[in-house]
């Protein structure tokens, strides 16, 4: 009984000690997105010998438009196989208060990792896109992405479009009646 009690204490203390070991964080400092006509590229590269290390890179930007903007982004990484390079585990959009606005969608996983992110009607303010992942081997790895902002059409635009479609329908109907006579 005494030996099993001592063994249980040794096992419990060993498990408590191992929980303190965490993967190395190799995240880069936040980087500002450099826009060209509301489009931009972003990404990062990691050196060799970082197997098991994690990252959560932030790419910051400001929306200063008085109208809402839609955001679309894609990020990917490529390697020879799923057990080489890095594994992207998340793509997300946050506001300056670190509140999650939307999480991306995984499109492909393995040797080729591809994530997509969409958000509608961003108001004026500060935001960041975060790419998360880990290095799965001691080889170097990198990821790259593209992001685009587009103005949200105003209600008047939809009204004009529907009016134009109505006029086209009326003209097509009138033309059909004229041929029937």
Buried (B, 14 or more C-beta within 10 A) or exposed (E): EEEEEEEEEEEEEEEEEEEEEEEEEBBEEEBEBEEEEEEBEBBBEBEEEBEEBBBBBBBBBEBEBEEBBBBBBBBBBBBEEEEBBBBBBBBBBBBEEEEEBBEBEBEEEEBEBBBBBEBEEBEEEEBBBBBBBBBBBEBBBEBBBBBBBEEBEEEEEEEEEEEEEEEEEEEEEEEEEEEEE
